[in-house]
Amino acid sequence: MSAFPEALRAVIGHLERARETGYTRGASQSALVRLRETPEVTPAPTPVSRADDPESKAQRLARLHAIASACTKCPHLAASRKTVVFGVGNPEAEIMFVGEAPGAEEDAQGEPFVGRAGQLLTKIIQTMGYRREDVYIANILKCRPDTPGQTAGNRPPTPEEMGTCFPYLTEQVGIIQPRVIVGLGATAAKGLLGQTRPLGELRGAWHDFRGIPLMVTYHPAYLLRNQALSEKRKAWEDMLQVKERLGHAISERDRGYFLSKSSA
Ligand code: URA
């Protein structure tokens, strides 16, 4: 196997980190996006699904799940993980939520968003009028980012890890074909849009992920850390836009959430 893709990913990671620390002369944002999209870095996903495939979406997802569960493309993550946290939910979902990466509880249980942030995400989903099992939930990275030498805590995925795992997510999206994707937090925004613009600038507006409308909003963990009503309201307004886009009725009660303390 050629060492070129790995070397290219390392260079891209280096240039992205340089941009994040304010050095913008290495490569422009659009050049980085183009580099990330080269077939060497983001290969076309394994063709486990085709539009005319007679298998059901559930069968195709199960097949991809089995492939991902045996993945060792990031040897350090394969060595430290308990499970590959593939994704969960309705293969026919109209909404797909995409987070960052599994934490300790998700790694232990093999299911995304089951910890504190997950409980808040479930509450948001229910307040939107769905059951958790109606939607599909996945992460940019399917393995828990390792934290060598630490017994607790999380770290964000590296650009290399994100690029390596990305084909699994694109394949999941291709199988499910949700009507809307919701990206949760800055890592999801970066993974889905190839952008490092602040989330505050990206949220609240529609983007596109391979032809599917994409809304990015605050990560539930951020909403747990920052209890300001104004931030909850912004995240809720993003979800109202999602409901509207999907043609679902929005009640006066829906519209009023988080506008005053009594509605929080
Ligand atoms: N945060 C995420 O982004 N994903 C999870 O699965 C859990 C917490």
Residues whose N, C-alpha, C, O or C-beta is under 5 A from the ligand:
A	BS01	URA	G99 E100 A101 P102 G103 E106 P112 F113 A117 N139
